Amino acid sequence: MTTTRGAATILDVAALAGVSRQTVTRAINDMADVSPTTRARVLAAAADLNYRPNRAAQSMVQGRSTTIGLVLDDLSNPYFAELASAFTRVAADREWSVMLCDLGADPERARKQLASIVSRVDALAMTGCRSGTMALLPDSLAKQNGFGLPVIMLDGPADPRLSARVLIDATAGVTAALDHLVRGGRRRIAFIDSDLGTDHRRGIYLDYLQQRDLGWNENPVVSADESLEGGIQAAELLVGRMPDADAILVYNDIMAIGVLKTLVRLGVAVPEDVAVIGMDGLEIGRHVTPELTSVSIDKVAVAEATVELLERVLSGSGAMPPDDAVIHPELLVRGSS
């Protein structure tokens, strides 16, 4: 469980300004019956305390809808596009608006994008597949003792300032894929990893090989960019370094499609010579030949869990912050394995 601690509250502002909580609400929302002098004193107190109003509460006062900032690592990856589609549909069921922020590969551009939306949303839901995502949050938001608005992390590292996380059970997913390969007689299983994300999936893979005495190569891992081109380059390198590999587990589906393209071009039969499994369960995996076996992440389930956590945090229901949600992947067995 994660917690949000230490941020200034409306009561702190009221105490410093010497007014009631109701007066703070009226002053900050520019409502009637507050003198200019009192309003200025309240706003000065709020600035001194770095107080950020609860936009969900402001939405109720001002009669506007809740807006969520959905921060995604890279929309050019179909996984995030599918996740965004699922999230916006689930949010729409609650009549929430969604503001998309595509971080992409340029950290400075991503930092500016985040800074531009935090004042316009009630909360953030952000993917954390890549390391360093948290560092992109603006300094005014990422205070040492807590964020100035609710933040839900999707499949990212723990941080005491987060309101909660939605976790993907990578151990179960990677294990299911490797069990399937081993049951099919594969013993020389290589892994293509991301060169941007954490090494969590790689660690699960290496532990699996060690625990089952399946070590077959001093370095059975190749890292590459999380893209089709990255998968192509990794496959070329892997075939040259490990020509005896009989299976390849790949960090994500879009990279795995690049692997399939390369193996076909090199005359390697899939799955007869080499089995290939990706991760994500993308719809596009059904449109390649052979169809891609994948550790499928239910994007609708991720979206529903995220929105439910946001709803609890924004409503302020419960004395304790919500528990992290866990999504369990499912292995979709198709033609590539």
DOZA-918053 format. One record per atom (N, C-alpha, C): residue in one letter; z, x, y. Coordinates in steps of 0.02 Angstrom, whole numbers, padded with zeros to 5 digits, always signed. Layout:
N
AZXY/...
REM end
This chain:
337
M+00000+00042-00059/M+00000+00000+00000/M+00000+00044+00061/T-00034+00022+00114/T-00036+00059+00175/T-00004+00017+00230/T+00017+00050+00283/T+00052+00015+00336/T+00025+00036+00403/T+00037-00007+00453/T+00021+00008+00522/T+00086+00011+00560/R+00102+00067+00592/R+00167+00077+00621/R+00162+00098+00693/G+00212+00077+00733/G+00225+00108+00797/G+00183+00087+00856/A+00132+00045+00848/A+00092+00025+00905/A+00133-00018+00952/A+00121-00012+01018/A+00156-00053+01067/A+00141-00126+01057/T+00192-00169+01066/T+00184-00240+01057/T+00187-00276+01124/I+00172-00340+01123/I+00174-00380+01184/I+00244-00384+01211/L+00294-00380+01166/L+00364-00380+01189/L+00382-00316+01226/D+00353-00260+01205/D+00364-00197+01240/D+00336-00202+01311/V+00277-00231+01318/V+00246-00239+01384/V+00288-00285+01428/A+00311-00339+01398/A+00352-00387+01435/A+00416-00354+01461/A+00448-00313+01418/A+00510-00280+01438/A+00498-00230+01494/L+00446-00191+01489/L+00431-00141+01540/L+00412-00174+01607/A+00375-00229+01603/A+00354-00263+01665/A+00408-00310+01693/G+00459-00324+01653/G+00512-00368+01676/G+00492-00441+01680/V+00449-00462+01633/V+00426-00531+01632/V+00433-00559+01561/S+00416-00622+01552/S+00419-00652+01486/S+00356-00636+01446/R+00361-00647+01380/R+00303-00637+01337/R+00245-00683+01358/Q+00262-00746+01377/Q+00211-00793+01398/Q+00175-00770+01460/T+00212-00738+01506/T+00180-00713+01567/T+00132-00656+01551/V+00151-00613+01503/V+00105-00559+01483/V+00041-00590+01455/T+00047-00640+01413/T-00012-00672+01385/T-00057-00701+01440/R-00027-00736+01488/R-00067-00766+01541/R-00099-00713+01585/A-00062-00657+01599/A-00089-00605+01642/A-00147-00569+01609/I-00139-00551+01546/I-00191-00513+01512/I-00253-00555+01501/N-00244-00620+01492/N-00301-00664+01481/N-00327-00695+01545/D-00302-00671+01603/D-00326-00692+01669/D-00322-00768+01676/M-00264-00794+01656/M-00253-00866+01661/M-00219-00883+01727/A-00215-00947+01741/A-00186-00970+01805/A-00110-00962+01804/D-00080-00974+01863/D-00007-00974+01872/D+00024-00905+01864/V-00014-00852+01877/V+00013-00784+01878/V-00007-00753+01945/S+00042-00730+01983/S+00025-00701+02048/S-00010-00635+02040/P-00051-00615+02089/P-00085-00551+02085/P-00037-00492+02076/T+00022-00496+02109/T+00071-00442+02103/T+00097-00437+02031/T+00114-00494+02002/T+00140-00494+01933/T+00086-00472+01884/R+00024-00496+01894/R-00030-00476+01850/R-00040-00400+01852/A-00039-00372+01912/A-00048-00299+01919/A+00009-00262+01884/R+00070-00287+01889/R+00127-00254+01858/R+00121-00257+01781/V+00099-00314+01756/V+00089-00320+01683/V+00034-00273+01659/L-00021-00272+01693/L-00077-00229+01672/L-00058-00156+01676/A-00017-00137+01726/A+00005-00068+01731/A+00051-00050+01673/A+00095-00096+01655/A+00140-00084+01598/A+00100-00077+01533/A+00049-00121+01525/A+00007-00117+01465/A-00029-00050+01461/A-00054-00026+01519/A-00088+00038+01520/A-00041+00095+01504/D+00020+00093+01532/D+00069+00146+01518/D+00086+00150+01445/L+00089+00093+01411/L+00108+00091+01340/L+00048+00097+01293/N-00013+00103+01323/N-00074+00105+01283/N-00078+00043+01238/Y-00058-00014+01267/Y-00056-00077+01229/Y-00127-00106+01225/R-00147-00124+01164/R-00211-00158+01154/R-00198-00228+01130/P-00217-00279+01168/P-00203-00348+01149/P-00233-00365+01080/N-00199-00407+01044/N-00225-00434+00981/N-00282-00481+00997/R-00343-00457+00982/R-00402-00498+01000/R-00405-00563+00960/A-00374-00563+00901/A-00373-00626+00863/A-00332-00678+00901/A-00275-00656+00929/A-00234-00702+00969/A-00272-00722+01032/Q-00306-00674+01063/Q-00346-00690+01122/Q-00400-00740+01106/S-00428-00735+01046/S-00480-00782+01026/S-00454-00854+01027/M-00391-00862+01004/M-00361-00929+01003/M-00349-00952+01074/V-00323-00907+01117/V-00308-00926+01186/V-00371-00943+01224/Q-00424-00902+01215/Q-00484-00909+01254/Q-00537-00953+01221/G-00524-00975+01160/G-00571-01020+01126/G-00634-00986+01102/R-00631-00922+01084/R-00691-00888+01059/R-00681-00870+00986/S-00735-00852+00953/S-00731-00838+00881/S-00708-00767+00868/T-00684-00756+00807/T-00664-00689+00785/T-00726-00646+00773/T-00722-00584+00795/T-00778-00537+00784/T-00752-00476+00746/I-00786-00459+00693/I-00768-00402+00651/I-00821-00348+00659/G-00800-00287+00669/G-00845-00230+00669/G-00852-00203+00598/L-00912-00205+00571/L-00926-00179+00504/L-00959-00111+00512/V-00922-00059+00494/V-00944+00010+00504/V-00969+00038+00437/L-01033+00055+00434/L-01064+00076+00371/L-01088+00148+00376/D-01084+00183+00320/D-01103+00254+00320/D-01177+00264+00336/D-01221+00224+00305/D-01292+00237+00315/D-01332+00176+00290/L-01358+00136+00336/L-01394+00076+00317/L-01461+00091+00283/S-01485+00152+00288/S-01547+00169+00252/S-01536+00171+00177/N-01473+00176+00156/N-01456+00171+00085/N-01449+00097+00067/P-01488+00072+00020/P-01487+00000+00004/P-01418-00026-00015/Y-01373+00018-00039/Y-01306-00006-00057/Y-01272-00036+00004/F-01277-00002+00061/F-01243-00026+00121/F-01279-00087+00150/A-01344-00091+00141/A-01380-00150+00163/A-01359-00211+00122/E-01352-00202+00056/E-01329-00257+00014/E-01257-00277+00031/L-01215-00227+00045/L-01146-00241+00063/L-01143-00279+00130/A-01184-00257+00178/A-01185-00291+00244/A-01207-00364+00236/S-01257-00376+00194/S-01280-00444+00182/S-01224-00487+00154/A-01189-00460+00103/A-01135-00498+00072/A-01078-00510+00122/F-01062-00460+00162/F-01006-00466+00208/F-01020-00518+00263/T-01080-00516+00291/T-01096-00563+00344/T-01096-00635+00319/R-01117-00645+00257/R-01117-00713+00228/R-01046-00738+00216/V-01003-00693+00190/V-00934-00713+00178/V-00898-00726+00244/A-00910-00683+00294/A-00880-00693+00360/A-00904-00758+00392/A-00967-00774+00382/A-00995-00835+00412/A-00961-00897+00384/D-00937-00894+00322/D-00901-00951+00293/D-00837-00966+00332/R-00811-00916+00368/R-00751-00925+00410/R-00770-00932+00483/E-00834-00936+00496/E-00860-00940+00565/E-00842-00879+00606/W-00841-00821+00573/W-00830-00757+00606/W-00898-00726+00624/S-00898-00689+00677/S-00957-00649+00695/S-00948-00578+00669/V-01003-00544+00655/V-01001-00476+00630/V-01044-00431+00674/M-01016-00375+00695/M-01053-00326+00734/M-01062-00264+00691/L-01125-00247+00675/L-01139-00190+00631/L-01140-00125+00669/C-01113-00073+00637/C-01116-00005+00664/C-01139+00042+00608/D-01200+00068+00615/D-01229+00113+00565/D-01216+00185+00586/L-01173+00220+00550/L-01152+00287+00570/L-01209+00338+00564/G-01247+00335+00509/G-01302+00382+00500/G-01278+00453+00490/A-01322+00501+00503/A-01308+00571+00487/A-01285+00612+00547/D-01288+00584+00608/D-01271+00621+00668/D-01200+00603+00690/P-01151+00648+00681/P-01081+00631+00698/P-01070+00613+00771/E-01103+00648+00817/E-01093+00633+00887/E-01119+00563+00905/R-01177+00546+00878/R-01205+00480+00890/R-01159+00427+00860/A-01133+00440+00800/A-01089+00393+00767/A-01025+00383+00807/R-00998+00438+00834/R-00937+00433+00874/R-00948+00390+00936/K-01005+00397+00968/K-01020+00357+01028/K-01028+00283+01009/Q-01060+00270+00952/Q-01069+00201+00930/Q-01002+00167+00918/L-00957+00203+00883/L-00891+00175+00870/L-00853+00161+00934/A-00857+00208+00981/A-00822+00199+01045/A-00847+00138+01082/S-00911+00122+01072/S-00941+00067+01110/S-00922-00001+01082/I-00900-00005+01018/I-00887-00071+00989/I-00814-00088+00982/V-00768-00038+00984/V-00699-00053+00968/V-00667-00101+01017/S-00690-00102+01079/S-00661-00148+01129/S-00690-00217+01124/R-00740-00226+01081/R-00775-00291+01076/R-00763-00326+01010/V-00717-00299+00969/V-00705-00329+00904/V-00630-00341+00895/D-00614-00386+00849/D-00544-00401+00833/D-00517-00354+00780/A-00561-00326+00739/A-00540-00281+00685/A-00601-00243+00660/L-00588-00189+00623/L-00640-00149+00594/L-00634-00150+00518/A-00692-00155+00484/A-00697-00142+00412/A-00746-00085+00405/M-00724-00029+00379/M-00767+00030+00378/M-00770+00062+00310/T-00830+00081+00290/T-00839+00117+00227/T-00819+00189+00236/G-00791+00218+00183/G-00767+00287+00188/G-00792+00330+00132/C-00853+00316+00108/C-00881+00355+00053/C-00889+00429+00072/R-00905+00441+00134/R-00913+00510+00157/R-00847+00537+00184/S-00835+00600+00172/S-00775+00631+00200/S-00783+00638+00275/G-00729+00630+00311/G-00730+00639+00383/G-00745+00577+00423/T-00753+00519+00391/T-00768+00458+00427/T-00713+00441+00477/M-00650+00449+00456/M-00594+00432+00500/M-00595+00473+00564/A-00618+00534+00559/A-00617+00578+00618/A-00666+00555+00672/L-00711+00509+00654/L-00760+00485+00703/L-00731+00431+00748/L-00673+00403+00730/L-00643+00351+00772/L-00624+00381+00839/P-00633+00343+00894/P-00616+00369+00960/P-00542+00386+00967/D-00527+00436+01007/D-00458+00458+01016/D-00413+00402+01041/S-00440+00358+01083/S-00400+00303+01110/S-00378+00254+01056/L-00415+00253+01000/L-00399+00207+00946/L-00358+00241+00892/A-00376+00302+00873/A-00343+00337+00817/A-00281+00373+00842/K-00231+00334+00862/K-00169+00363+00884/K-00130+00390+00825/Q-00083+00434+00838/Q-00046+00467+00785/Q-00005+00417+00745/N+00022+00366+00778/N+00068+00320+00744/N+00037+00253+00727/G-00028+00248+00731/G-00060+00185+00711/G-00121+00171+00752/F-00166+00128+00725/F-00226+00110+00762/F-00210+00053+00811/G-00251+00047+00862/G-00241-00005+00911/G-00269-00072+00890/L-00298-00077+00831/L-00322-00140+00804/L-00325-00134+00728/P-00326-00190+00691/P-00327-00185+00618/P-00388-00148+00593/V-00379-00105+00544/V-00433-00068+00513/V-00426-00072+00436/I-00477-00097+00404/I-00479-00100+00330/I-00529-00048+00307/M-00509-00005+00261/M-00553+00047+00234/M-00582+00023+00168/L-00648+00030+00162/L-00683+00011+00101/L-00700+00074+00062/D-00665+00084+00006/D-00679+00140-00039/D-00674+00206-00003/G-00619+00216+00031/G-00608+00279+00068/G-00537+00305+00057/P-00522+00362+00087/P-00457+00394+00076/P-00400+00355+00109/A-00340+00365+00083/A-00280+00333+00111/A-00263+00363+00178/D-00234+00323+00221/D-00210+00346+00286/D-00155+00297+00307/P-00096+00321+00328/P-00041+00276+00344/P-00056+00229+00402/R-00108+00244+00441/R-00124+00201+00499/R-00168+00142+00480/L-00196+00142+00419/L-00239+00087+00398/L-00197+00024+00384/S-00228-00033+00395/S-00195-00096+00378/S-00196-00108+00303/A-00250-00089+00270/A-00257-00096+00197/A-00323-00064+00176/R-00333-00059+00110/R-00396-00032+00084/R-00424-00077+00029/V-00490-00076+00022/V-00523-00105-00036/V-00549-00046-00077/L-00524-00039-00137/L-00539+00019-00178/L-00587+00001-00234/I-00631+00047-00250/I-00675+00040-00308/I-00645+00082-00364/D-00635+00051-00422/D-00605+00087-00479/D-00658+00134-00510/A-00665+00191-00477/A-00716+00239-00499/A-00701+00267-00568/T-00637+00274-00585/T-00620+00300-00651/T-00647+00256-00706/A-00636+00190-00698/A-00662+00143-00748/A-00738+00145-00752/G-00770+00149-00694/G-00843+00148-00693/G-00874+00209-00724/V-00850+00268-00703/V-00877+00331-00730/V-00863+00336-00805/T-00803+00316-00825/T-00785+00318-00896/T-00829+00273-00938/A-00843+00212-00913/A-00886+00166-00950/A-00956+00195-00959/A-00982+00228-00906/A-01049+00258-00912/A-01050+00314-00962/L-00999+00357-00960/L-00997+00414-01006/L-00985+00391-01078/D-00942+00341-01087/D-00931+00313-01154/D-00997+00287-01183/H-01035+00254-01142/H-01100+00227-01165/H-01147+00283-01186/L-01149+00337-01148/L-01193+00393-01165/L-01170+00427-01230/V-01105+00436-01237/V-01079+00469-01297/V-01092+00426-01359/R-01082+00360-01352/R-01096+00316-01409/R-01170+00319-01429/G-01213+00334-01381/G-01284+00340-01396/G-01304+00409-01422/G-01255+00452-01434/G-01268+00517-01463/G-01280+00573-01413/R-01271+00559-01349/R-01282+00611-01297/R-01221+00657-01295/R-01234+00721-01293/R-01179+00770-01291/R-01187+00821-01235/R-01245+00825-01205/R-01257+00874-01151/R-01271+00835-01087/I-01216+00810-01059/I-01221+00764-01002/I-01209+00802-00937/A-01258+00799-00893/A-01253+00831-00827/A-01234+00778-00775/F-01214+00802-00716/F-01194+00757-00662/F-01227+00779-00597/I-01258+00732-00562/I-01285+00745-00496/I-01239+00711-00445/D-01209+00751-00402/D-01158+00727-00355/D-01185+00725-00284/S-01148+00692-00240/S-01163+00691-00168/S-01136+00755-00136/D-01174+00782-00089/D-01149+00840-00053/D-01113+00820+00012/L-01103+00755+00022/L-01070+00731+00082/L-01003+00697+00067/G-00999+00663+00011/G-00939+00625-00004/G-00883+00668-00032/T-00830+00635-00054/T-00775+00670-00087/T-00797+00689-00157/D-00757+00729-00191/D-00773+00751-00259/D-00739+00708-00312/H-00720+00646-00293/H-00681+00604-00339/H-00719+00588-00402/R-00782+00566-00397/R-00820+00548-00456/R-00834+00610-00498/R-00848+00665-00466/R-00859+00728-00502/R-00797+00747-00542/G-00739+00739-00511/G-00677+00756-00546/G-00666+00713-00608/I-00682+00648-00603/I-00675+00604-00661/I-00722+00626-00717/Y-00783+00643-00699/Y-00833+00666-00747/Y-00809+00730-00782/L-00787+00779-00744/L-00766+00843-00773/L-00704+00834-00817/D-00658+00792-00795/D-00598+00779-00837/D-00618+00746-00903/Y-00666+00701-00900/Y-00690+00667-00961/Y-00718+00718-01010/L-00761+00763-00986/L-00790+00813-01031/L-00735+00858-01061/Q-00688+00878-01020/Q-00635+00923-01044/Q-00591+00888-01096/Q-00571+00826-01082/Q-00526+00791-01127/Q-00558+00775-01194/R-00624+00771-01197/R-00659+00753-01259/R-00698+00812-01289/D-00682+00871-01264/D-00713+00932-01290/D-00789+00927-01289/L-00815+00905-01231/L-00887+00897-01223/L-00917+00949-01175/G-00879+01001-01161/G-00905+01054-01118/G-00966+01087-01149/W-01020+01094-01111/W-01081+01122-01140/W-01116+01169-01092/N-01093+01172-01030/N-01126+01214-00980/N-01072+01237-00931/E-01076+01299-00908/E-01025+01324-00862/E-01024+01286-00796/N-01081+01260-00775/N-01084+01222-00712/N-01133+01165-00720/P-01111+01108-00749/P-01157+01053-00764/P-01167+01005-00706/V-01150+01027-00644/V-01153+00983-00586/V-01203+01011-00535/V-01244+00967-00508/V-01289+00983-00453/V-01274+00935-00396/S-01267+00961-00335/S-01253+00919-00277/S-01314+00914-00232/A-01322+00855-00201/A-01381+00843-00158/A-01366+00788-00109/D-01412+00778-00063/D-01406+00725-00013/D-01409+00657-00047/E-01372+00608-00019/E-01369+00541-00048/E-01432+00501-00030/S-01489+00523-00055/S-01552+00492-00037/S-01601+00499-00095/L-01658+00465-00090/L-01711+00472-00139/L-01734+00545-00143/E-01744+00576-00085/E-01766+00646-00083/E-01713+00692-00113/G-01650+00676-00100/G-01596+00715-00130/G-01597+00711-00206/G-01610+00652-00233/G-01614+00644-00305/G-01673+00683-00334/I-01730+00682-00299/I-01788+00720-00322/I-01773+00794-00324/Q-01745+00820-00271/Q-01730+00892-00268/Q-01677+00912-00320/A-01627+00869-00329/A-01574+00884-00379/A-01603+00885-00449/A-01647+00838-00464/A-01677+00835-00531/A-01719+00896-00545/E-01757+00918-00496/E-01798+00978-00504/E-01754+01039-00519/L-01699+01045-00481/L-01653+01100-00492/L-01619+01095-00559/L-01599+01036-00578/L-01563+01025-00641/L-01607+01042-00701/V-01669+01018-00701/V-01714+01031-00757/V-01726+01106-00764/G-01731+01141-00708/G-01740+01213-00711/G-01679+01250-00737/R-01620+01227-00716/R-01558+01261-00735/R-01532+01239-00803/M-01542+01175-00820/M-01514+01146-00881/M-01567+01108-00920/P-01617+01143-00946/P-01672+01109-00980/P-01650+01073-01045/D-01591+01090-01070/D-01568+01059-01132/D-01524+00997-01120/A-01514+00977-01057/A-01475+00917-01042/A-01508+00857-01075/D-01467+00813-01106/D-01495+00753-01136/D-01473+00688-01101/A-01435+00695-01047/A-01415+00637-01008/A-01395+00661-00938/I-01406+00617-00889/I-01387+00633-00820/I-01352+00572-00790/L-01291+00583-00768/L-01254+00532-00730/L-01263+00549-00656/V-01281+00500-00615/V-01299+00513-00545/V-01252+00476-00498/Y-01235+00508-00443/Y-01186+00482-00394/Y-01202+00412-00370/N-01266+00397-00357/N-01283+00330-00336/N-01353+00311-00361/D-01370+00248-00352/D-01433+00223-00380/D-01494+00252-00345/I-01492+00258-00279/I-01551+00281-00243/I-01568+00352-00262/M-01517+00394-00274/M-01529+00461-00299/M-01556+00458-00370/A-01529+00412-00410/A-01551+00407-00481/A-01624+00387-00485/I-01648+00346-00438/I-01720+00329-00438/I-01762+00391-00424/G-01738+00434-00379/G-01772+00497-00367/G-01773+00540-00430/V-01719+00538-00468/V-01716+00575-00531/V-01769+00549-00580/L-01773+00482-00586/L-01822+00452-00631/L-01893+00473-00611/K-01909+00471-00547/K-01976+00490-00524/K-01991+00563-00543/T-01942+00606-00535/T-01954+00677-00550/T-01963+00689-00624/L-01921+00657-00665/L-01927+00667-00737/L-01994+00644-00763/V-02018+00587-00738/V-02084+00563-00758/V-02138+00613-00738/R-02133+00639-00677/R-02183+00687-00653/R-02183+00751-00695/L-02124+00771-00719/L-02118+00832-00758/L-02131+00821-00833/G-02147+00759-00851/G-02162+00745-00921/G-02102+00737-00966/V-02044+00724-00936/V-01983+00713-00975/V-01976+00638-00988/A-01973+00619-01051/A-01969+00548-01069/A-01899+00521-01059/V-01895+00463-01025/V-01831+00428-01013/V-01835+00360-01048/P-01789+00344-01094/P-01728+00382-01110/P-01734+00427-01171/E-01793+00432-01200/E-01799+00468-01264/E-01773+00540-01259/D-01795+00577-01208/D-01773+00646-01200/D-01708+00650-01159/V-01706+00614-01105/V-01649+00615-01060/V-01632+00544-01038/A-01570+00524-01047/A-01546+00460-01021/A-01522+00469-00949/V-01531+00417-00908/V-01511+00420-00838/V-01470+00358-00821/I-01412+00369-00788/I-01370+00315-00765/I-01352+00327-00691/G-01361+00276-00650/G-01341+00280-00580/G-01276+00242-00568/M-01257+00236-00506/M-01198+00198-00487/M-01213+00158-00423/D-01196+00095-00424/D-01200+00048-00368/D-01224-00020-00392/G-01270-00023-00442/G-01296-00087-00465/G-01342-00119-00415/L-01386-00079-00385/L-01432-00105-00335/L-01487-00148-00367/E-01509-00198-00329/E-01563-00241-00352/E-01627-00201-00365/I-01638-00149-00325/I-01699-00109-00332/I-01702-00074-00399/G-01645-00065-00433/G-01644-00034-00499/G-01681-00074-00552/R-01692-00139-00539/R-01729-00181-00585/R-01804-00175-00575/H-01825-00141-00521/H-01896-00139-00503/H-01927-00071-00516/V-01893-00028-00554/V-01921+00036-00573/V-01932+00036-00648/T-01972+00084-00672/T-01986+00089-00744/T-01968+00158-00769/P-01924+00161-00820/P-01885+00106-00848/P-01833+00080-00799/E-01811+00017-00810/E-01759-00010-00767/E-01696+00033-00772/L-01661+00040-00716/L-01606+00087-00711/L-01540+00059-00736/T-01510+00092-00785/T-01441+00077-00804/T-01396+00100-00747/S-01346+00058-00731/S-01305+00074-00672/S-01234+00048-00680/V-01187+00085-00650/V-01118+00062-00642/V-01119+00016-00582/S-01116-00049-00594/S-01128-00098-00541/S-01063-00115-00504/I-01067-00110-00437/I-01013-00130-00393/I-01030-00198-00364/D-00988-00247-00375/D-01001-00315-00351/D-00990-00317-00275/K-01045-00316-00237/K-01039-00314-00164/K-01008-00377-00136/V-01021-00435-00167/V-00991-00497-00144/V-00915-00494-00154/A-00893-00466-00211/A-00821-00460-00223/A-00788-00413-00172/V-00823-00359-00155/V-00798-00313-00103/V-00792-00349-00037/A-00843-00387-00019/A-00842-00424+00045/A-00787-00476+00046/E-00779-00513-00008/E-00728-00565-00010/E-00658-00534-00005/A-00647-00479-00040/A-00581-00446-00037/A-00567-00420+00033/T-00618-00392+00065/T-00609-00366+00133/T-00593-00421+00182/V-00630-00475+00179/V-00619-00531+00226/V-00551-00562+00214/E-00529-00568+00152/E-00463-00596+00137/E-00408-00551+00167/L-00416-00486+00161/L-00367-00440+00190/L-00367-00446+00266/L-00426-00449+00296/L-00431-00456+00368/L-00398-00521+00392/E-00410-00574+00355/E-00381-00639+00373/E-00305-00635+00373/R-00277-00603+00323/R-00204-00597+00320/R-00177-00553+00377/V-00211-00498+00390/V-00188-00453+00443/V-00194-00486+00512/L-00250-00519+00525/L-00261-00549+00590/L-00216-00609+00603/S-00199-00645+00550/S-00156-00704+00558/S-00083-00684+00566/G-00068-00621+00545/G+00002-00598+00549/G+00047-00630+00498/S+00017-00660+00446/S+00058-00693+00394/S+00090-00641+00349/G+00153-00651+00335/G+00188-00605+00290/G+00222-00550+00329/A+00283-00532+00306/A+00322-00480+00341/A+00296-00410+00324/M+00263-00404+00267/M+00238-00339+00245/M+00162-00338+00247/P+00133-00278+00258/P+00060-00273+00256/P+00034-00289+00186/P-00028-00312+00180/P-00054-00332+00114/P-00064-00272+00068/D-00060-00285+00003/D-00076-00234-00046/D-00151-00218-00043/D-00168-00157-00062/D-00238-00139-00068/D-00270-00181-00123/A-00334-00198-00113/A-00372-00234-00163/A-00412-00184-00205/V-00421-00199-00269/V-00458-00155-00314/V-00515-00193-00346/I-00576-00165-00341/I-00635-00195-00371/I-00654-00154-00433/H-00665-00188-00489/H-00680-00154-00552/H-00755-00158-00566/P-00789-00101-00568/P-00861-00101-00582/P-00877-00123-00653/E-00941-00140-00664/E-00965-00161-00730/E-01028-00121-00746/L-01032-00095-00806/L-01092-00058-00827/L-01148-00106-00845/L-01204-00100-00810/L-01264-00139-00825/L-01311-00095-00865/V-01318-00108-00929/V-01359-00067-00972/V-01431-00092-00969/R-01476-00047-00949/R-01547-00064-00944/R-01588-00009-00980/G-01651-00005-00964/G-01696+00037-01004/G-01687+00112-00997/S-01655+00137-00944/S-01653+00209-00933/S-01602+00245-00976/S-01562+00207-01015/S-01512+00240-01058/S-01511+00211-01128/
REM end
